[in-house]
Amino acid sequence: MGGKFSQLFIIIIFSLFSRYNSLEDGPTPYFEDVVSAGYDPQAYPSYFTTIQHANFEDLISQTNQLQTLGIITSPSTKTVNVDDFGATGDDANDDTQAFVKAWEEACSSKGEVVLEVPQGKCYQLKPIRFSGPCKSNLTLQIYGCMEASNDMCDYMEDRRHWLVFDEADNLLIQGGGYINGNGMIWWQNSCKINKDLPCKDAPTALSFYKSKNLMVQNLNIQDAQQIHVSFEKCNNVQASGLTVTAPEKSPNTDGIHVSHTQNIRITDSIIATGDDCISIVSGSQNVQALNITCGPGHGISIGSLGSKHSKADVSGVTVDGAKLFGTTNGVRIKTWQGGSGSASHINFQNIEMFNVSNPIIIDQNYCDQDKPCKKQSSAVKVKSVVYKNIKGTSASELAIKFDCSKTHPCQGIFLQDVCLQKQGDTTAKAICNNVELSEMGIVCPRCKCMSITES
């Protein structure tokens, strides 16, 4: 028994370090870029750091977990390599059909299957829809780079998507590689950059649609044509260890977009883009965003909700442990006049802000158009929102703004231990219109309006 256990231990150690070395030879780990930006990578330790410090008894259980995640494969696992289907990773060649064929092989196989994108290569891809359901428990290991075609004609059939995973249940995507949307040509042709151009859709780089039991981890997604990562009509999602980056002035490049999705947990991720770091819109329930580093960008937003007289419902959102650097907004709820529905049971807590222009904002009069929006009586209701242990600095004089509807005031807004100062240690201000507000602990700045009730 002792001899078998020793052999097992040697195999485990060899497997761990073999895989670890292959990762080291691949794309640069995401936190090297973060260090250069002034962040501390120790806030986001890798799984291997945990293993390095684990004791002997924990090693076996962690190995089982790694095998479940696909980092260590079992002897019965089938590996499908995109190169075996004609992919070259050469800038001069289009690898789209090779990826389609490799997906079809992996998806149609039974059992445990790993679809591998090798390290050291960058594959040029036109729009692809990876369709399920699959017969296999599929892991997509991205060690190399997947780069979008920069020919806008390639998107004539569908201008809204580049890589789509459609009804791909029980899917794990990981590997430390890069997904590059090659978005420059799209940004240059955006109506937000050039006002003389008509406003048109641009592709989302990575979309998950009608999928459940998803795990997306340890990836670098950069320079999306528009939104970087979207979860739409999904259920049971874990997204962790993601680095999402695009230039600060790139238009509409939301980091992670959540729509009509339930039970999603986004953790330990760094997002620096030209729009919302995380945007949560209608139909989303039980959304957790934990340990998020955001900036530059437009902050963490719920909404916009209720545009074009639509009904919108969002509930059960928790943002816990975020750090925001130089964003145009901090934590925001934004709704259009004329809509209906509600945004409720929302918690923003344990958040640090550094030089954020609008740290806390509820805007029920949101209007993102050139012409002023008409005053309307209906509104998406905002209720049961908690702000707890939020500290930092505001780039503007106005640190807290609750601009709520006269006909549907914000209800159950609660602040506890919230302290925001204007950058430079000067006093900030708060404006609160049509809000039912209660406070506990130290709250600064404090609202001055007739609708406040204190406890």
N, C-alpha and C positions, 0 to 999 in steps of 0.2 A: 504493500500500500504506500509506504514511504517513497519507494522508488518511482512509482507512477505519479505521485504528487510532485516529486522533484522534476520529472520530465514535463509535466503539465506546466509547472512554473517557468521552466526554461522556454517552452513554446510560447507562453504568454508574453514574456519579456521580449523575445525575438520578434514577435508579431507587432508589439507596440512600437519598438524602436525602428523596425523596418518601415512601418507606415509613417511614423513620425519623420524619419529622414526623407521619405519621398515628399512629404509636405514641405519640408524645409527647402528642398530643391525646386519647388514649384513657385507659384506667384508669391510676391512679398506679402507677409501677414498683414492684415488690415491695420493693426495698431502701430506699425512703423510710421505710417503717414500721420497717425494721430499724435505720436510723440513730437513730430516736427511742428504740429499745430499747437503744442503746449498742453496736451491732455496727458493723463497718467494711465498707461495701459494696464497697470496693476488693478485698476478698477474693473477690468474686463478680463480676468484670467482665463486661459485656455483650458480645455479639458485635460490636456496633457500635463499642465502645471499641477492640477489636482492629483493626477496619478503619481507624479514624481514624489509628492509628499505623503502619499497614502501609506498606511501601514500594511503589513503582509496580509492580515486577515481581510482587509477591504479590497485587495487586489483582485481576488477571484470574482466578487460581486460586481466590481467596476468593469471587469473584462466582459462579463455577461451583458452588462448594459451597453458597452461599446459594440458588442456583436449585434445587439438589438438595433442600435443606431446605424449599423452598416459600416462602422469604421474598421471592425474586424469581421471578416466574412467567414462563414462556416464552410466546411469542405464541399457541401452540396450547393453552394451559391454559384449561379451562372453569371459570368462576366461578359458583357457585350461592349465592345470598344468601337467608337465611331470610325476609327481609322480602318477597321476591317470592312467597312462598307463604302470606302472610297474617299473619306474625308482626308484632307491633306494639311489643313492648318496653314495654308500658303495664302498670302494676301492676294495673289493673282487668281485664285480659284474660288468658286462658289461651292460651299459645303452643305447647302440646304438639303438636297436629296439624300445625301449620306446620313444626315441626322434623322430625316424622316424614316428611312429604312431601318436604321438602328433602333429607333423608338418602337417601330412596329414589331421588330424581333423581340425586344425586351418586354414590351407590353403583352404580347401574345404568348409568351412563355409562362410556364407554371412554376410555383415555388419562389425561392428568394433569387432576385435578379439585380445585378448592379450594371447600370449603364454608365460607362466611363468616358469622360472628356479628358484626354491626356494633358499632362503638364507640358509647359515649354512651347505651346503652339497657340495661335489665335485663329479661330475659325470664323470665316465670313458667312453670314447667314441672312437670307431674306425672311420675310414673315413665315412663321411655322405655327401650326396648331397641333399640339401633342394631345391627341384625343384618347380618352378612356371609354368605358372602364377597362382596366387591365386584369389579366388573369394572375399576374404575379404581384408579390410584395416588392415594389420597385424602389431602388435607390439610385438617384442620379448623382454621381460623383463628378463634380466640376473642378478639376485641377488646373486646367488651362483657361483660355479666354474665348468667350463667344461674343463676336462683334457684329453689330447690325449693318446691313447694307446702307450706304449713304445715298443711294439712287432713289429719289422720291417716287419714281415711276414703279418701283417694285411694290409699292403700297397702294396701288390703284384699286385693288379689290377690297381692301380694308385699311383705311387710314388710321384706325384707332388701336391697332395691336401689332406688336412684333412677335414676342414669344408668348404663346397661350397654352396653359395646361387646363384642358376641358374635361370635367368629370374624372379627374385623376385621383381617385381615393387612395388612402394609405400610402401616400408618396412621401419620400424623404429626399430632400435636395441639400447637398452640402459639398465641402471639399476645399474651401478657401480660394477658389478661382474667381474670375472676373466676368461680369456680364456688362458689356459696354454698348449703350444705345446709340453712340455716335451721333449725338443730337444737334451738333452745330448747325447743320443745314436747315433743320427744322426751326431752331431758334431764330435764325436770320430771316425766316419767312413767316414769323409770327406777327399777328396784328398788334400784339403788345409791344413789340420791338419797332415795327414799322406801321404806323397808324394808317398809311395809305393802302395797306393790304387787307383783303377780306379775312375775317376770322374763320379758320377751318380747324378741324380736328387734327391732332397729331398722335402718333402711336404711344401707347403705354409699353414700356420696355418688357416687363414681366408680369403677366396676368394669370391669376388662378380663378377659375370659373366653375361654379357648381361642384366643388370638390370638398371632401371631408377627410378628417384625420390626416392633416398635412403637417409636415415638419420641414421648415426652411431655416437653415442655420449656416453660419460661418461662410458668408458669401460677400463679395464686393460688387455692388451694382452702381454704375456710374454713367453720367452724361446721357440720361434718358432723353428720348425725343420729347416726351411730356412727363407723365407720371412714371415713377421708377418701378414701384411694386404695387399691384392692386389685388385685393381679395374681394371677390364679388360673389354673393350667394354661396358662401362657403360655411362650413361648420367644423368646429374642433380644429383649431389652427395654433401651432406654436412657431413663432418666428424669433430667432435669437442670434446674437453675434453678427448682425448685419452691419456693414458699412455702406452708406448710401451717400454719394457725393455728386455735385454738379456746381458750376459757377453760380455765384450769388445772384447774378442778373439773368440767369436762364429762366425763361417764362414757363409758368405752370408745371414746374418740375417737382411736384409733391414727392416726398420720400416714400411713405407707405400710406396707401389709400384703402379704407375699409368701407364697404358698401353692402348692405343686406346680408351681413355675415354675423353669425352667432358663435360665442365661445372662442374668442381669439386672444392670445397672450403674446405680446411683443416685448421682448426683454433684451437688456444688455446690448443695445445697438447705438450706433453713432450715425447721425443724419445731418448732412450739411448741403443744402440745395437752394434753389431760387424760389421756393414756395413753401407750403406747409411741410414741416417735418413729418407729422402724422395728421391725416385728415379722416374724420369719422363722419359718415353721412347716413342718410335714411335707411332704416331697416336693420341697423346694427344693434346688437344686444350682448351684454356681458363681454365688454372689451377691456382688457388690461394692458397698460403700457407701463413697464417697470424698468427703472434704471436706463433712461434714455438721455443721451447727450445730443443737444439740438443747437445748431447754429453754424453758419448763417442760415436764414430762412424766415418763414412767417410764423414759426411757433407751432404749437399743438392745438389743433382746431376741431371743434365739433361743428359741422356745417361746411358750406352754407346749407340751410334747410328751408324748404317751402318756396322755392323759386317757381314762378309762373303758376301761382295759385295751387301748388301741389301739396299733398299731405305728406308729412315726414314724421317719423318716430325714431328716436334714439334713446336707449335706457341702459343703465347698469354699466357706466363707464368709470374706470379708475385709472388715474395717472399718478403714479407713486415713484418718487425718487428721481425726478428729472432735473437736468442741468441745462439751462438755456443761455447761450452766449451771443449777444449782439443781434438778436432776432427782432423783427419788426413788431411781433406780438409775442406774448408769453403763452398763457392758456386762455383760449378764446371760444366763445359760443356765438355763432352768427346765424341769424335767420332773416329771411326776406319778409316784408309786409305782404299781406294777402294770402299767406300760406295757412296751413292748419296742422294739427298733430301736436307732438310734445317732445321736449328734450328733458329727461328727468333722471333722478338718482345718479348723480354725477359727483365724483370725488376727485379733487385735485389736492394732493398732499405731499409733504416732504420735498419741496421744490426749491431750487436755488436759481436765481436769475442774476445775470451780469450784463448791465448796460442794455436792457431790453426796452424797446420804445413804448410798448403798451402791455405792461406785465399781466394785468388781470382785466378782462373785458367781456361783457355780455352786450351784444349789439342786435337788438330786435328790429332795427331799421337799416339792416345791411343793404347796400346798393352798389353792385359792381357793374356799372354801365356809364356811358358817357353822359346821357341825359339824366336829370334828377328823377328819382322814383316818385310816383304819385302816392299821396297819403292814403292808406287803406285801414279799415277797422279790424279785419281778421289778422291772426298771427299764430305762429307756432308757439305754444306755451312753454315757458322755461320754469322748472320747479325742482325743488330738492337738490340744490347744488351746494357742496361743501368745499371750502378753501381752508386748508389746515397746514400749519407749519410751512409757510411760504415766506422766503426772505431774499433780499438782494437789492439791486439798484435798477432804477428806471432811467432810460436815456432822455425821456421827456418829463415835463413837470407833472403830467397826469399819469399816476401809477395805477389807479383803479377807476374803471368806468363801467357803470351799469346803466345802459341806455335801453330801457325796457318799454314795452307797448303801453299806451294809456288804457286801451281796452282790455288787454290781457297782461297785467303787471307780472313781473317775475315774483315767484312765491317760494318761500322756504330757502332763501339764500343765507348761508351761515359762514361766518369768518371766525377762525380761531388761530391765534398766534400768527398773524400775518403782519409783516413789517417790511415796507419797501420805501427806500429813500431815493431821491434824485441823485444821479451820478455826481460825485463831488461832495457827498454827505450834506446836501441841502434838503429842505423839506419838500416832499411831493404832495400832490393833491388827489382827492377822490371826488368823483361826480356820480351821483346816484339818482336816477329818475325812474319813478314808478316801480319801486322794488320793495318787497317785504323782506327786511333784513334783520338778522340777529348776530350778535358778536359775543365772543368769549376770549378771555386772556388779553394779551397785548395786540392791538390792532392799530396800525398806522400805515398810511394816513386814514383818517376816519371820514366816513361820508357825512355830508351835511345836507340832509333833505328831510322833508316832513314824514316820509313813509317809513323811517327807521324805527324799529322796536328793539330795545336792548335787553339782554339777560345776563 
